[in-house]
Structures are given as structure tokens and as C-alpha cells.
């Protein structure tokens, strides 16, 4: 009785906590097209400034891949008013931290400072946009950095090539078909003029969103934003090429030999809807149910119970045009990757044919509730969510309402979406194999 009462009170308290977590924000556009989102939270004396640009690897020339990621590196080289090597020093000496990252559809720069350094953050990001120095010294320096990153994280890392190998088999026409890091040859052959053209095309205020979140005064912040970003001229409208990828109708069989591994892996990849579509949310739930973490069905079955797999993992890739669900496994003992594929398919078939249990359904809901709370539990997380929801999903307020989408997904919907997208003839099967040693 006491346990039941405690559980009821806990659930009631959690529900109230979730409701209390609503993120308030204000958004508007500058005359030059820069979209601005402000979130005020005076609970701690910190502030996050971030700029997300609507450019990623999909916007690259197929013969010049890796530019979006390379350019991310290049924009730490310095500006008209910030000498080379001084960027990180300015951030750290002001008590801040920052970084950047690039993916298929966007590039994201961010800093977190004590709130009395808000102007420093705005100045830095406005400098990056208004006065970048794109010079030969910076290009030559970052070529070495990016090439070494490719060697260490992809070419020479165990299982480092699986992402690229899957993408090139999942897509034949769409620019998602190459990896974000790009080709070593393309990076090596890139010219200074190539990067200047890239900057002029994509690094313009009307292709970006600025988020300021944390301990701010709204009127003062608006004034500083206008002062620092208002004078930046609007860029030409970006002409994007929309590519519709033909559906996969026959299983794509692929293999890759990785010299850095000893244990093979099987990877199954399904092309799924863009991240803003409802079915993409359902796929996220299916991915969590089947293969996300040690409590997932496949992990418990193949690692814990049958001890057939050394590891089970999933890599759901959320992207603007198409997403993907990837599940992989490494065999142990005498088991083969074909044995694991058979077991994985059995579990997928169960989801397609039967409703998951009420208990498992509630467990999923609880996990997504927890994820929602965690995503919005820090200023950095809130800033990132506001940026992505506006830029890639077209609805900034998803930071408050996205959890309602997950709450509304039914067990029947999970079964139907699994039937629609997780078909054997609609997937890539990648056998990721060690390089065979010469018997001699």
C-alpha cells in the first residue's frame, strides 16, 4: 500500500515537474534576415550564445566534399579584429567555454560565459560572421588538422568507416551519400577561392539563427544584438537543390573490409522520413525499444540471455530530408553475423505483427519523458533545441510540445510504422569484416 502510494505521488510529481519545465522564448528577425531567439532564465549567472547556420555536408559539391566541416575549423582561425590563435584565449580568459560541430544539414557554433560576458559572446559570433579572415595560411593549417582528424577518427579507427559505407549504399542521388568529414583527396585539393565562395554563399545572416539563452536582460540584449549583428549585410538568397531519392525496393547487399578490426559486424540500415515528420518520431520509439541500451529487447536477448553477441547498438540518424535507423551487432564465440541477422529479424517481425506490451509501452513513454527533461535541463541544451527546432523542423515551440508527440503515439502506430519502413527489401545489409590475413 505504501509502495503504491509512493509510486503514485512520484508519477504525479513528475507530471507536475514536466509541466513546469515549459521554456519561454521570444523570436524575431533583424532587417538582414538573421533570426533571433531569446530565452531568459535568471536562475544562474550564465549565458549561452550560439549561431546555427543552415549549411551542412548535403550542401557541398559532390566533387568537393568535406567543405562544411572544414569551414567550421577555418572560422576559428581569426577575424579582422581577432588575431590567429587568440579565439580560444579570449573565450577562456573571459571564464567561458565553447566549441562547434557540423552535420548533414547544419553547422553550429556556441559559447557559454558568465552572464556579465554576454557582450563578449555576441562580439565573437558577429566577428565570425562579419569579418572572417579566409586566408591561405589558415587553409593550409586546417588542411593538416582535418586530414589528421580523418585519419585518426575514420581511416585508422576500428569500425570508423561504417557510417560512410552505409550512407553511400543508402543513397544513390541525394547528397547525404557522402560522409560529413569528406574525402581526403577533396580536402587536399581544395583552394582558397573555393572557401571564399563557400563563405559568401552560406555564411550570411539570412541563413542563420542566433540564440541567446540564460541570465539576460531582454531589452539590453536586443540592443547589443542590433549593434553587433544589424550592420552585417544580407546575403543572396540560397538556391538549394532538392533531391528526391528513389525508394529502396530490393535489399542492398554490401560489404567492407576494415583493417583495424578483428571481430566482424552486421549492420542493417533503413531509410526513414525526415526528422520533422510524425513517422520519424515513431521510428525513434521503435529504435529505443529494439536496440537502445542494455534494457532494449535485442540487447537483453542477444547479449544477456542467448550470449550470441558481444554488443548490440543502434544509430538513429535524424536529418532534415531523410532520417535512418541503423542497428548493428558483433558476434561472440561460434556465432556468425548471419546468426545475429536472423535473430534481429525475428524481433523486428514481432514488432510488425504484434502490439508491444502495455508494460513495454509505458517504459518507452517514461524513457522519452526522461530524455525530454534532460534535454532541457541546461542552458546549452535549451539553446541547441531552440536552434534545431526552428532551423530544421520549422517550429521553435517544439521545445515545449515535442514530448506531446511521443505521448500521443500508440502501440498500433508503432506496429504500423514498423511494417511500413522496416522491411527486408527496403534496407542495406552491410557485412563489416576484418581484412583476411595472408596464410603465407
Number of C-alpha atoms within 10 A of each C-alpha: 6 7 8 9 10 11 12 12 12 12 13 11 12 15 12 11 12 15 11 9 14 13 16 12 17 12 14 11 14 16 16 16 19 21 21 19 20 23 24 18 18 14 8 11 13 20 28 31 26 26 28 22 23 21 23 23 27 24 20 20 11 15 11 18 25 27 25 30 23 23 20 19 20 23 20 21 24 22 20 13 12 18 11 15 11 13 16 16 11 16 19 12 9 15 12 21 16 16 13 17 15 23 17 25 21 23 21 22 20 23 23 24 23 17 21 13 17 23 15 18 25 24 16 22 20 22 21 22 19 19 15 20 22 20 15 12 13 18 21 15 13 20 20 13 13 21 18 14 14 18 13 13 14 17 17 16 15 17 21 18 18 18 15 18 18 24 20 16 18 24 18 13 12 19 22 25 20 25 21 23 23 24 19 17 13 15 21 14 12 19 13 16 12 12 19 14 11 17 17 11 16 21 21 23 26 22 21 24 24 28 25 32 29 27 21 21 14 14 9 9 16 13 11 16 19 13 14 17 22 18 13 20 14 17 16 12 11 11 7 8 10 9 11 10 15 10 11 16 11 12 13 17 12 14 15 16 15 22 16 15 17 12 16 21 26 22 24 23 25 22 22 24 20 20 21 20 15 13 21 22 21 22 23 20 20 21 20 19 21 22 23 21 16 15 14 18 19 28 24 17 19 21 20 15 11 10 16 23 24 16 19 26 20 19 16 20 16 20 21 16 21 19 21 24 23 22 22 23 26 21 23 18 9 7 13 16 23 13 14 23 18 10 16 22 15 13 14 20 16 13 23 21 12 13 16 17 10 10 9 14 18 12 13 19 18 14 15 18 18 14 13 17 16 12 15 20 12 13 23 20 14 21 26 22 19 27 27 20 17 18 21 18 16 12 16 20 16 19 25 17 12 14 19 11 12 18 14 10 17 14 17 14 14 24 21 18 18 22 15 13 20 23 18 17 14 20 25 24 24 21 20 24 20 18 14 10 7 5 4 3
